[in-house]
Amino acid sequence: MTDPNPWPVSPELSDRHPGVRDGLAWLGYDHLPESLQRYSRPFHEAAEHILAAIPIDSPELTTAINKLIEAKDSAVRAGIRASTGRAGSVPRPQAVVNPPDLSE
Protein backbone atom coordinates (compact mmCIF):
# COMPACT_ATOMS: atom_id res chain seq x y z
CA MET A 1 0.00 0.00 0.00
CA THR A 2 1.35 3.42 -0.89
CA ASP A 3 1.41 6.40 1.42
CA PRO A 4 -1.65 8.60 0.74
CA ASN A 5 0.46 11.72 1.43
CA PRO A 6 0.80 13.50 -1.94
CA TRP A 7 3.75 15.69 -0.89
CA PRO A 8 7.36 14.63 -0.89
CA VAL A 9 8.48 13.88 2.64
CA SER A 10 11.90 14.70 4.00
CA PRO A 11 13.75 11.83 5.70
CA GLU A 12 13.36 13.58 9.06
CA LEU A 13 9.57 13.36 8.73
CA SER A 14 9.16 9.98 7.09
CA ASP A 15 8.21 8.23 10.33
CA ARG A 16 5.83 10.95 11.52
CA HIS A 17 2.05 10.57 11.38
CA PRO A 18 0.48 11.74 8.08
CA GLY A 19 -1.47 14.41 9.98
CA VAL A 20 1.78 15.89 11.26
CA ARG A 21 3.46 15.71 7.84
CA ASP A 22 0.47 17.24 6.08
CA GLY A 23 0.32 19.97 8.69
CA LEU A 24 3.91 20.93 8.00
CA ALA A 25 3.09 21.28 4.31
CA TRP A 26 0.49 23.89 5.25
CA LEU A 27 3.06 25.70 7.41
CA GLY A 28 5.57 26.08 4.56
CA TYR A 29 6.37 29.66 3.61
CA ASP A 30 8.85 29.60 0.70
CA HIS A 31 5.94 29.77 -1.75
CA LEU A 32 4.93 33.15 -0.35
CA PRO A 33 6.31 36.49 -1.50
CA GLU A 34 9.13 37.63 0.79
CA SER A 35 6.91 40.41 2.09
CA LEU A 36 4.50 37.79 3.52
CA GLN A 37 7.04 35.21 4.66
CA ARG A 38 7.69 37.22 7.82
CA TYR A 39 4.10 36.55 8.94
CA SER A 40 4.25 32.82 8.20
CA ARG A 41 7.80 31.84 9.21
CA PRO A 42 7.28 32.11 13.02
CA PHE A 43 4.54 29.46 12.88
CA HIS A 44 6.77 27.05 10.96
CA GLU A 45 9.55 27.67 13.47
CA ALA A 46 7.13 27.03 16.34
CA ALA A 47 6.18 23.70 14.74
CA GLU A 48 9.87 22.80 14.47
CA HIS A 49 10.36 23.46 18.18
CA ILE A 50 7.24 21.52 19.13
CA LEU A 51 8.19 18.49 17.01
CA ALA A 52 11.71 18.48 18.40
CA ALA A 53 10.35 18.60 21.95
CA ILE A 54 7.58 16.05 21.36
CA PRO A 55 8.90 13.12 19.33
CA ILE A 56 5.82 10.93 19.86
CA ASP A 57 2.83 11.66 17.62
CA SER A 58 -0.61 11.90 19.20
CA PRO A 59 -4.01 13.42 18.48
CA GLU A 60 -3.01 16.33 20.70
CA LEU A 61 0.14 16.98 18.67
CA THR A 62 -1.84 16.95 15.43
CA THR A 63 -4.29 19.39 17.01
CA ALA A 64 -1.42 21.66 18.05
CA ILE A 65 -0.08 21.67 14.48
CA ASN A 66 -3.58 22.36 13.13
CA LYS A 67 -3.96 25.31 15.53
CA LEU A 68 -0.65 26.70 14.25
CA ILE A 69 -1.98 26.41 10.69
CA GLU A 70 -5.13 28.28 11.65
CA ALA A 71 -3.14 31.04 13.36
CA LYS A 72 -0.64 31.26 10.47
CA ASP A 73 -3.44 31.60 7.92
CA SER A 74 -4.99 34.43 9.90
CA ALA A 75 -1.64 36.19 10.34
CA VAL A 76 -0.84 35.97 6.62
CA ARG A 77 -4.30 37.23 5.69
CA ALA A 78 -3.88 40.11 8.14
CA GLY A 79 -0.50 40.84 6.53
CA ILE A 80 -2.06 40.83 3.06
CA ARG A 81 -4.77 43.21 4.21
CA ALA A 82 -2.25 45.48 5.94
CA SER A 83 -0.03 45.54 2.84
CA THR A 84 -2.71 45.91 0.17
CA GLY A 85 -5.76 47.24 1.95
CA ARG A 86 -7.83 44.31 0.67
CA ALA A 87 -8.40 40.65 1.39
CA GLY A 88 -6.50 38.05 -0.63
CA SER A 89 -5.95 34.32 -0.81
CA VAL A 90 -2.85 32.28 -0.09
CA PRO A 91 -2.12 29.24 -2.31
CA ARG A 92 -1.54 25.84 -0.73
CA PRO A 93 2.09 24.71 -0.93
CA GLN A 94 2.76 21.62 -3.02
CA ALA A 95 5.55 20.24 -0.82
CA VAL A 96 7.09 20.59 2.60
CA VAL A 97 9.83 23.01 1.62
CA ASN A 98 11.23 23.76 5.07
CA PRO A 99 11.21 20.46 6.96
CA PRO A 100 12.12 20.82 10.60
CA ASP A 101 15.59 19.81 11.68
CA LEU A 102 14.83 17.18 14.32
CA SER A 103 18.48 16.45 15.07
CA GLU A 104 18.79 19.19 17.69
C-alpha positions in Angstrom: 0.0 0.0 0.0 1.3 3.4 -0.9 1.4 6.4 1.4 -1.6 8.6 0.7 0.5 11.7 1.4 0.8 13.5 -1.9 3.8 15.7 -0.9 7.4 14.6 -0.9 8.5 13.9 2.6 11.9 14.7 4.0 13.8 11.8 5.7 13.4 13.6 9.1 9.6 13.4 8.7 9.2 10.0 7.1 8.2 8.2 10.3 5.8 11.0 11.5 2.1 10.6 11.4 0.5 11.7 8.1 -1.5 14.4 10.0 1.8 15.9 11.3 3.5 15.7 7.8 0.5 17.2 6.1 0.3 20.0 8.7 3.9 20.9 8.0 3.1 21.3 4.3 0.5 23.9 5.3 3.1 25.7 7.4 5.6 26.1 4.6 6.4 29.7 3.6 8.9 29.6 0.7 5.9 29.8 -1.8 4.9 33.2 -0.4 6.3 36.5 -1.5 9.1 37.6 0.8 6.9 40.4 2.1 4.5 37.8 3.5 7.0 35.2 4.7 7.7 37.2 7.8 4.1 36.5 8.9 4.2 32.8 8.2 7.8 31.8 9.2 7.3 32.1 13.0 4.5 29.5 12.9 6.8 27.0 11.0 9.5 27.7 13.5 7.1 27.0 16.3 6.2 23.7 14.7 9.9 22.8 14.5 10.4 23.5 18.2 7.2 21.5 19.1 8.2 18.5 17.0 11.7 18.5 18.4 10.4 18.6 21.9 7.6 16.1 21.4 8.9 13.1 19.3 5.8 10.9 19.9 2.8 11.7 17.6 -0.6 11.9 19.2 -4.0 13.4 18.5 -3.0 16.3 20.7 0.1 17.0 18.7 -1.8 16.9 15.4 -4.3 19.4 17.0 -1.4 21.7 18.1 -0.1 21.7 14.5 -3.6 22.4 13.1 -4.0 25.3 15.5 -0.6 26.7 14.3 -2.0 26.4 10.7 -5.1 28.3 11.7 -3.1 31.0 13.4 -0.6 31.3 10.5 -3.4 31.6 7.9 -5.0 34.4 9.9 -1.6 36.2 10.3 -0.8 36.0 6.6 -4.3 37.2 5.7 -3.9 40.1 8.1 -0.5 40.8 6.5 -2.1 40.8 3.1 -4.8 43.2 4.2 -2.2 45.5 5.9 0.0 45.5 2.8 -2.7 45.9 0.2 -5.8 47.2 2.0 -7.8 44.3 0.7 -8.4 40.6 1.4 -6.5 38.1 -0.6 -6.0 34.3 -0.8 -2.9 32.3 -0.1 -2.1 29.2 -2.3 -1.5 25.8 -0.7 2.1 24.7 -0.9 2.8 21.6 -3.0 5.6 20.2 -0.8 7.1 20.6 2.6 9.8 23.0 1.6 11.2 23.8 5.1 11.2 20.5 7.0 12.1 20.8 10.6 15.6 19.8 11.7 14.8 17.2 14.3 18.5 16.4 15.1 18.8 19.2 17.7 
